[in-house]
């Protein structure tokens, strides 16, 4: 197993993370609070959002 990302993989990961940060910023404070309560930190909540997006991307 390698820890290296290809250029394409890195681009997809960065793009997905940027989208999830945009989504996070659009969430109401109440929804952010629910995610923070569930995942413990903004970083963990964002990681969960990114993972969800990578595993089951939404259709355009």
Biopython code that builds the backbone (N, CA, C, O; Angstrom):
import numpy as np
from Bio.PDB.StructureBuilder import StructureBuilder

atoms = [
    (1, "UNK", "N", (0.845, -1.174, 0.000)),
    (1, "UNK", "CA", (0.000, 0.000, 0.000)),
    (1, "UNK", "C", (0.891, 1.237, 0.000)),
    (1, "UNK", "O", (1.925, 1.277, 0.667)),
    (2, "UNK", "N", (0.473, 2.237, -0.755)),
    (2, "UNK", "CA", (1.267, 3.453, -0.856)),
    (2, "UNK", "C", (0.463, 4.652, -0.372)),
    (2, "UNK", "O", (-0.765, 4.671, -0.462)),
    (3, "UNK", "N", (1.166, 5.643, 0.137)),
    (3, "UNK", "CA", (0.517, 6.868, 0.596)),
    (3, "UNK", "C", (0.549, 7.953, -0.474)),
    (3, "UNK", "O", (0.125, 9.082, -0.224)),
    (4, "UNK", "N", (1.047, 7.622, -1.659)),
    (4, "UNK", "CA", (1.164, 8.609, -2.726)),
    (4, "UNK", "C", (-0.167, 8.765, -3.453)),
    (4, "UNK", "O", (-0.876, 7.791, -3.704)),
    (5, "UNK", "N", (-0.486, 10.004, -3.783)),
    (5, "UNK", "CA", (-1.667, 10.308, -4.579)),
    (5, "UNK", "C", (-1.216, 10.655, -5.987)),
    (5, "UNK", "O", (-0.182, 11.295, -6.179)),
    (6, "UNK", "N", (-1.999, 10.229, -6.970)),
    (6, "UNK", "CA", (-1.730, 10.692, -8.324)),
    (6, "UNK", "C", (-2.248, 12.127, -8.419)),
    (6, "UNK", "O", (-2.993, 12.590, -7.555)),
    (7, "UNK", "N", (-1.847, 12.806, -9.463)),
    (7, "UNK", "CA", (-2.309, 14.181, -9.698)),
    (7, "UNK", "C", (-3.835, 14.224, -9.763)),
    (7, "UNK", "O", (-4.457, 15.132, -9.212)),
    (8, "UNK", "N", (-4.430, 13.253, -10.428)),
    (8, "UNK", "CA", (-5.887, 13.193, -10.564)),
    (8, "UNK", "C", (-6.550, 12.952, -9.219)),
    (8, "UNK", "O", (-7.525, 13.626, -8.883)),
    (9, "UNK", "N", (-6.040, 12.006, -8.444)),
    (9, "UNK", "CA", (-6.609, 11.720, -7.123)),
    (9, "UNK", "C", (-6.528, 12.938, -6.214)),
    (9, "UNK", "O", (-7.486, 13.260, -5.511)),
    (10, "UNK", "N", (-5.395, 13.608, -6.228)),
    (10, "UNK", "CA", (-5.229, 14.804, -5.400)),
    (10, "UNK", "C", (-6.202, 15.887, -5.827)),
    (10, "UNK", "O", (-6.792, 16.558, -4.980)),
    (11, "UNK", "N", (-6.377, 16.065, -7.122)),
    (11, "UNK", "CA", (-7.294, 17.077, -7.636)),
    (11, "UNK", "C", (-8.732, 16.789, -7.219)),
    (11, "UNK", "O", (-9.465, 17.696, -6.825)),
    (12, "UNK", "N", (-9.131, 15.521, -7.310)),
    (12, "UNK", "CA", (-10.489, 15.132, -6.906)),
    (12, "UNK", "C", (-10.681, 15.366, -5.414)),
    (12, "UNK", "O", (-11.710, 15.894, -4.992)),
    (13, "UNK", "N", (-9.704, 14.978, -4.624)),
    (13, "UNK", "CA", (-9.796, 15.146, -3.178)),
    (13, "UNK", "C", (-9.891, 16.622, -2.800)),
    (13, "UNK", "O", (-10.726, 16.998, -1.977)),
    (14, "UNK", "N", (-9.054, 17.449, -3.386)),
    (14, "UNK", "CA", (-9.069, 18.881, -3.092)),
    (14, "UNK", "C", (-10.383, 19.503, -3.539)),
    (14, "UNK", "O", (-10.974, 20.297, -2.807)),
    (15, "UNK", "N", (-10.839, 19.154, -4.723)),
    (15, "UNK", "CA", (-12.108, 19.685, -5.216)),
    (15, "UNK", "C", (-13.279, 19.285, -4.338)),
    (15, "UNK", "O", (-14.165, 20.095, -4.067)),
    (16, "UNK", "N", (-13.284, 18.047, -3.897)),
    (16, "UNK", "CA", (-14.351, 17.569, -3.021)),
    (16, "UNK", "C", (-14.304, 18.287, -1.681)),
    (16, "UNK", "O", (-15.343, 18.684, -1.154)),
    (17, "UNK", "N", (-13.123, 18.453, -1.133)),
    (17, "UNK", "CA", (-12.981, 19.157, 0.141)),
    (17, "UNK", "C", (-13.463, 20.594, 0.018)),
    (17, "UNK", "O", (-14.134, 21.102, 0.915)),
    (18, "UNK", "N", (-13.129, 21.249, -1.080)),
    (18, "UNK", "CA", (-13.589, 22.629, -1.290)),
    (18, "UNK", "C", (-15.111, 22.700, -1.357)),
    (18, "UNK", "O", (-15.715, 23.616, -0.798)),
    (19, "UNK", "N", (-15.735, 21.734, -2.041)),
    (19, "UNK", "CA", (-17.196, 21.698, -2.116)),
    (19, "UNK", "C", (-17.809, 21.492, -0.739)),
    (19, "UNK", "O", (-18.803, 22.132, -0.397)),
    (20, "UNK", "N", (-17.223, 20.606, 0.047)),
    (20, "UNK", "CA", (-17.774, 20.327, 1.366)),
    (20, "UNK", "C", (-17.625, 21.529, 2.288)),
    (20, "UNK", "O", (-18.503, 21.783, 3.113)),
    (21, "UNK", "N", (-16.530, 22.273, 2.165)),
    (21, "UNK", "CA", (-16.359, 23.493, 2.962)),
    (21, "UNK", "C", (-17.411, 24.517, 2.562)),
    (21, "UNK", "O", (-17.981, 25.191, 3.420)),
    (22, "UNK", "N", (-17.671, 24.636, 1.261)),
    (22, "UNK", "CA", (-18.731, 25.543, 0.797)),
    (22, "UNK", "C", (-20.076, 25.123, 1.379)),
    (22, "UNK", "O", (-20.843, 25.967, 1.843)),
    (23, "UNK", "N", (-20.369, 23.818, 1.357)),
    (23, "UNK", "CA", (-21.628, 23.312, 1.914)),
    (23, "UNK", "C", (-21.687, 23.611, 3.411)),
    (23, "UNK", "O", (-22.716, 24.064, 3.913)),
    (24, "UNK", "N", (-20.597, 23.363, 4.118)),
    (24, "UNK", "CA", (-20.552, 23.622, 5.558)),
    (24, "UNK", "C", (-20.890, 25.089, 5.839)),
    (24, "UNK", "O", (-21.670, 25.397, 6.740)),
    (25, "UNK", "N", (-20.300, 25.973, 5.065)),
    (25, "UNK", "CA", (-20.522, 27.405, 5.283)),
    (25, "UNK", "C", (-21.959, 27.821, 4.993)),
    (25, "UNK", "O", (-22.423, 28.833, 5.518)),
    (26, "UNK", "N", (-22.672, 27.055, 4.164)),
    (26, "UNK", "CA", (-24.072, 27.364, 3.859)),
    (26, "UNK", "C", (-25.043, 26.735, 4.851)),
    (26, "UNK", "O", (-26.219, 27.098, 4.878)),
    (27, "UNK", "N", (-24.566, 25.799, 5.663)),
    (27, "UNK", "CA", (-25.444, 25.156, 6.644)),
    (27, "UNK", "C", (-25.863, 26.159, 7.708)),
    (27, "UNK", "O", (-25.106, 27.057, 8.078)),
    (28, "UNK", "N", (-27.084, 25.984, 8.189)),
    (28, "UNK", "CA", (-27.557, 26.836, 9.286)),
    (28, "UNK", "C", (-26.736, 26.519, 10.534)),
    (28, "UNK", "O", (-26.169, 25.433, 10.650)),
    (29, "UNK", "N", (-26.676, 27.456, 11.450)),
    (29, "UNK", "CA", (-25.965, 27.183, 12.706)),
    (29, "UNK", "C", (-26.529, 25.955, 13.431)),
    (29, "UNK", "O", (-25.787, 25.230, 14.093)),
    (30, "UNK", "N", (-27.825, 25.725, 13.308)),
    (30, "UNK", "CA", (-28.435, 24.563, 13.952)),
    (30, "UNK", "C", (-27.904, 23.258, 13.344)),
    (30, "UNK", "O", (-27.574, 22.322, 14.073)),
    (31, "UNK", "N", (-27.825, 23.199, 12.022)),
    (31, "UNK", "CA", (-27.323, 21.990, 11.362)),
    (31, "UNK", "C", (-25.838, 21.791, 11.658)),
    (31, "UNK", "O", (-25.386, 20.662, 11.852)),
    (32, "UNK", "N", (-25.088, 22.878, 11.693)),
    (32, "UNK", "CA", (-23.679, 22.767, 12.068)),
    (32, "UNK", "C", (-23.548, 22.218, 13.485)),
    (32, "UNK", "O", (-22.688, 21.378, 13.752)),
    (33, "UNK", "N", (-24.401, 22.691, 14.393)),
    (33, "UNK", "CA", (-24.359, 22.236, 15.781)),
    (33, "UNK", "C", (-24.648, 20.739, 15.877)),
    (33, "UNK", "O", (-24.016, 20.032, 16.662)),
    (34, "UNK", "N", (-25.608, 20.255, 15.072)),
    (34, "UNK", "CA", (-25.926, 18.827, 15.074)),
    (34, "UNK", "C", (-24.715, 18.022, 14.608)),
    (34, "UNK", "O", (-24.360, 17.014, 15.219)),
    (35, "UNK", "N", (-24.086, 18.472, 13.524)),
    (35, "UNK", "CA", (-22.906, 17.760, 13.023)),
    (35, "UNK", "C", (-21.751, 17.813, 14.026)),
    (35, "UNK", "O", (-21.042, 16.825, 14.214)),
    (36, "UNK", "N", (-21.566, 18.964, 14.664)),
    (36, "UNK", "CA", (-20.503, 19.080, 15.663)),
    (36, "UNK", "C", (-20.769, 18.156, 16.843)),
    (36, "UNK", "O", (-19.848, 17.527, 17.366)),
    (37, "UNK", "N", (-22.035, 18.075, 17.264)),
    (37, "UNK", "CA", (-22.379, 17.188, 18.375)),
    (37, "UNK", "C", (-22.112, 15.731, 18.001)),
    (37, "UNK", "O", (-21.655, 14.941, 18.828)),
    (38, "UNK", "N", (-22.398, 15.390, 16.761)),
    (38, "UNK", "CA", (-22.219, 13.997, 16.336)),
    (38, "UNK", "C", (-20.750, 13.639, 16.134)),
    (38, "UNK", "O", (-20.312, 12.555, 16.521)),
    (39, "UNK", "N", (-19.979, 14.562, 15.520)),
    (39, "UNK", "CA", (-18.605, 14.232, 15.128)),
    (39, "UNK", "C", (-17.526, 14.859, 16.009)),
    (39, "UNK", "O", (-16.350, 14.523, 15.865)),
    (40, "UNK", "N", (-17.898, 15.759, 16.914)),
    (40, "UNK", "CA", (-16.955, 16.274, 17.892)),
    (40, "UNK", "C", (-16.148, 17.492, 17.492)),
    (40, "UNK", "O", (-15.697, 18.237, 18.362)),
    (41, "UNK", "N", (-15.953, 17.717, 16.203)),
    (41, "UNK", "CA", (-15.201, 18.889, 15.756)),
    (41, "UNK", "C", (-15.588, 19.203, 14.313)),
    (41, "UNK", "O", (-16.116, 18.357, 13.592)),
    (42, "UNK", "N", (-15.310, 20.436, 13.916)),
    (42, "UNK", "CA", (-15.586, 20.825, 12.531)),
    (42, "UNK", "C", (-14.758, 19.977, 11.566)),
    (42, "UNK", "O", (-15.243, 19.586, 10.504)),
    (43, "UNK", "N", (-13.519, 19.697, 11.935)),
    (43, "UNK", "CA", (-12.654, 18.889, 11.076)),
    (43, "UNK", "C", (-13.236, 17.490, 10.867)),
    (43, "UNK", "O", (-13.253, 16.974, 9.749)),
    (44, "UNK", "N", (-13.715, 16.884, 11.961)),
    (44, "UNK", "CA", (-14.309, 15.547, 11.836)),
    (44, "UNK", "C", (-15.597, 15.587, 11.026)),
    (44, "UNK", "O", (-15.854, 14.691, 10.222)),
    (45, "UNK", "N", (-16.406, 16.621, 11.233)),
    (45, "UNK", "CA", (-17.650, 16.757, 10.469)),
    (45, "UNK", "C", (-17.341, 16.930, 8.990)),
    (45, "UNK", "O", (-17.989, 16.314, 8.143)),
    (46, "UNK", "N", (-16.358, 17.763, 8.674)),
    (46, "UNK", "CA", (-15.961, 17.948, 7.272)),
    (46, "UNK", "C", (-15.408, 16.654, 6.688)),
    (46, "UNK", "O", (-15.695, 16.314, 5.541)),
    (47, "UNK", "N", (-14.618, 15.938, 7.473)),
    (47, "UNK", "CA", (-14.087, 14.656, 6.999)),
    (47, "UNK", "C", (-15.231, 13.698, 6.683)),
    (47, "UNK", "O", (-15.181, 12.981, 5.684)),
    (48, "UNK", "N", (-16.252, 13.682, 7.520)),
    (48, "UNK", "CA", (-17.407, 12.823, 7.267)),
    (48, "UNK", "C", (-18.124, 13.249, 5.994)),
    (48, "UNK", "O", (-18.529, 12.402, 5.198)),
    (49, "UNK", "N", (-18.286, 14.552, 5.793)),
    (49, "UNK", "CA", (-18.931, 15.041, 4.573)),
    (49, "UNK", "C", (-18.111, 14.671, 3.339)),
    (49, "UNK", "O", (-18.667, 14.228, 2.334)),
    (50, "UNK", "N", (-16.806, 14.849, 3.411)),
    (50, "UNK", "CA", (-15.933, 14.527, 2.281)),
    (50, "UNK", "C", (-15.974, 13.029, 2.000)),
    (50, "UNK", "O", (-16.076, 12.615, 0.845)),
    (51, "UNK", "N", (-15.895, 12.221, 3.042)),
    (51, "UNK", "CA", (-15.928, 10.769, 2.863)),
    (51, "UNK", "C", (-17.240, 10.343, 2.217)),
    (51, "UNK", "O", (-17.250, 9.529, 1.294)),
    (52, "UNK", "N", (-18.333, 10.892, 2.702)),
    (52, "UNK", "CA", (-19.644, 10.577, 2.139)),
    (52, "UNK", "C", (-19.681, 10.949, 0.667)),
    (52, "UNK", "O", (-20.204, 10.187, -0.146)),
    (53, "UNK", "N", (-19.144, 12.091, 0.314)),
    (53, "UNK", "CA", (-19.143, 12.545, -1.077)),
    (53, "UNK", "C", (-18.278, 11.644, -1.949)),
    (53, "UNK", "O", (-18.643, 11.350, -3.088)),
    (54, "UNK", "N", (-17.144, 11.206, -1.431)),
    (54, "UNK", "CA", (-16.245, 10.362, -2.219)),
    (54, "UNK", "C", (-16.816, 8.951, -2.396)),
    (54, "UNK", "O", (-16.625, 8.326, -3.440)),
    (55, "UNK", "N", (-17.515, 8.456, -1.376)),
    (55, "UNK", "CA", (-18.057, 7.098, -1.443)),
    (55, "UNK", "C", (-19.322, 7.051, -2.287)),
    (55, "UNK", "O", (-19.523, 6.111, -3.056)),
    (56, "UNK", "N", (-20.167, 8.052, -2.147)),
    (56, "UNK", "CA", (-21.450, 8.085, -2.860)),
    (56, "UNK", "C", (-21.701, 9.484, -3.406)),
    (56, "UNK", "O", (-22.534, 10.213, -2.868)),
    (57, "UNK", "N", (-20.988, 9.873, -4.476)),
    (57, "UNK", "CA", (-21.140, 11.224, -5.013)),
    (57, "UNK", "C", (-22.579, 11.494, -5.450)),
    (57, "UNK", "O", (-23.283, 10.610, -5.937)),
    (58, "UNK", "N", (-22.982, 12.734, -5.258)),
    (58, "UNK", "CA", (-24.321, 13.126, -5.697)),
    (58, "UNK", "C", (-24.309, 13.344, -7.210)),
    (58, "UNK", "O", (-23.276, 13.654, -7.804)),
    (59, "UNK", "N", (-25.458, 13.177, -7.802)),
    (59, "UNK", "CA", (-25.570, 13.387, -9.251)),
    (59, "UNK", "C", (-25.688, 14.871, -9.531)),
    (59, "UNK", "O", (-26.322, 15.598, -8.767)),
    (60, "UNK", "N", (-25.082, 15.333, -10.626)),
    (60, "UNK", "CA", (-25.148, 16.765, -10.959)),
    (60, "UNK", "C", (-26.538, 17.216, -11.301)),
    (60, "UNK", "O", (-26.749, 18.391, -11.603)),
]
sb = StructureBuilder()
sb.init_structure("model")
sb.init_model(0)
sb.init_chain("A")
sb.init_seg("    ")
for serial, (resi, resn, name, xyz) in enumerate(atoms, 1):
    if name == "N":
        sb.init_residue(resn, " ", resi, " ")
    sb.init_atom(name, np.array(xyz, "f"), 0.0, 1.0, " ", f" {name:<3s}", serial, name[0])
structure = sb.get_structure()
